[in-house]
Amino acid sequence: MRLNDWTLWASAQEVIKRHGAKAPKYAAAQIEECEAAGDDASARAWREIGERIDQLMDYRTGRPISRH
């Protein structure tokens, strides 16, 4: 089952809320864990969440862009 776009964006925002500037590293760790377990569908979902995290984060400050 593939997550819809709204769920992916909401998940990315929640990861940022919980992990702040470490959100990209958290997503990368989740991808690695899913791949190691052979869970391709979850790894794919985490890659998509990671892409959205990248779009939402401002790497100069490590805060979501919306907080400027």
N, C-alpha and C positions, 0 to 999 in steps of 0.2 A: 504494500500500500504506500502510495506517495502522499506526502503532506502537502496541503494546499499552500498557496503563496502567503495568505494571511497568517497561517500557523507558523510558517518559517520566519516571517518578520517578527511576530510576537515572541517566538522562541529566542531569536537573536537579541531582542530588546531585554528579555528576562535574563539572559546570560550576562549581558552588559551590566544590568542592574545588580546582579549578584557578585560578579567578578571584576567589575571595573576595567582598569587598564589590562588586566590579565585575561580578559575574555577571549582574545584570539588564541592564546596559549591553551586555555581550557578547551576550546572547540577542537584544536589540533590534537589534544590528548584524547578526546572522545573519539575522534576519527581513528586514531591509532588503536585504541582499545577495541572498537567495533571491527576493524580490519583483522586484528589478531584473533578475534573470536569467530571470524568468518561471516560476520553479519553485514553483508554488502548493502542491504537496504538501509540500515541504520547509519552506516558509514556515509552513504550517499546523502542522507538527510543532514547529517552533521556537516558535510562539505557545503551544502546549500546554506545552512545556518551560518557557517563560517564566512561565506561570501557576503552575507547580509551584515554580519558583525563588522567586517572590513569596511563596508559602505557606511555604516553608522558611526564608526569610531573616528575620532580626530587623533591621529598618532602623535601630533605635537604635544598635546596635553594629556592624552590617555583618557579623555572623557568623551562621552557621546556628543556629537555635534550639536544636538538640540539644547545642550546646557550652556551654550555660550551667551 
